Amino acid sequence: MKEKKIFSYKWICINGKSILEHRHIMDKILGRKLSYNEIVHHANDNKRDNEPKNLRLKQRSEHSREFILKTKPRVPIKCKNCNKIIFKTKAEIRYKRDNLGYNIFCSRPCMYLYRKKD
């Protein structure tokens, strides 16, 4: 097996085909090929640590949601209409200043009710 390094993940060459080592290991553990919607997550965030105990199988949507929550922390703000506490990223809160203020309400119905009051 020949090894190449791209984007810090370990790649291996099997039968002339390049494959990510962590995906290959998970294929062997499960006894089947992974689908497109399955992601192999490194529990300790070390992309080069491909020990089976460090690998977790996740759905693509779940993995994306966790990554966004980890990299873009949310801050609490109150809905202008019902005072419900909602969580928005700092970028979403800045966005409301430039546009119509969609991000300071917990939902569209709350926004419409607030605007009817004026």
N, C-alpha and C positions, 0 to 999 in steps of 0.2 A: 504494500500500500504506500502510495506517495502522498505526502502532506503538503498543502499550500496554505498560506495565511492571507485572508482577505477580511477586512473589517473586524479583526480580532477574534472571529470565530474560527474554529478548527475545521478545515475541509479535508476530506479523504477521497481517494480515487479508488473505486471498486469496479472492476471489469471495464476500465476505461471511462467511467462516468464519475464526475465530481458530485459529492454529496456532503452536506453538513454532518459532522461527526455526531453531534447531539441528537439529530433527527434519526440517524442510522442506529444509534444505541437504543432510542425509544422504540423504533421499529422492531428491534430484536426483543426488547422487553415485552412488548405487546403481542408479538408474533404476527403483525400485519403492517401494511404501509399506512403512514399517517395521511389523513385527508388534508385538503387545503385549509380548512377551518380549524385545524388543530395546531397549537403552538407548543413548543417545548420550552418551558421557562426554567432559567437557572435560579434556584432558590437563593443562593448567596450573591447573585448579580455578577459573578465572575464568569464571563463568556467562555473562558478557556477551561473551566473546571467541569468536565463531562462525566464525572462519577455518577452512577445511577442514583445514588442517594441524594444528589444535588438537583436532579432533573424532575420537573413536574409537568404533567400534561394539562393544558388549558385550552378552552375554546378561544378563538381569535377575538371575539367581542369582549369576553371577560378579561383577557390579557390587556387589550387596549384600554379598557375602562380603568383597570388598576394602574397602568402606566401613566395615564392622564392625571389621575388623582394624586399619584406620587410626585409627578413633576410639576403640576400646576395646582398648588394649594388653593383652596376656596376660603373666602371670608364670609361671615354672616352679615346679611343686611335685612331690613324689614320691608315687606311689601307695602307700597304706599297706600293701598286700599284697605287691606284687612289686617295689617301689622303682623302677618305670619313671618317667621324667620326663614329666609331662604339663603342658599349658599351659592356664590358666584365667584369666578376667578377675577383677579384684578383687571385683566384685559376686558372681560365682559362688562365690568362696572365702568371702565373708561369709555367703552363703546356707547353706553347710554347717553353720554354728554354730547356725542357727535350726531346722534340720530334721534329717534322719537321717544326714547326712554323705555323700550320694551323690557329691558333687563332689571327694572326696579319693581316689577310686579311678579307675583308667584305664578300667574297664569294669564292668558289672554282675556278670559271673562272678567278677572279682577281689573285688568287695564281698561276694558270697555266700561265697566261700572264706574271706575274712578273718573274717566273722561266725561261720562254723562252727568256727573255731579257739577261739573264746571259750567 
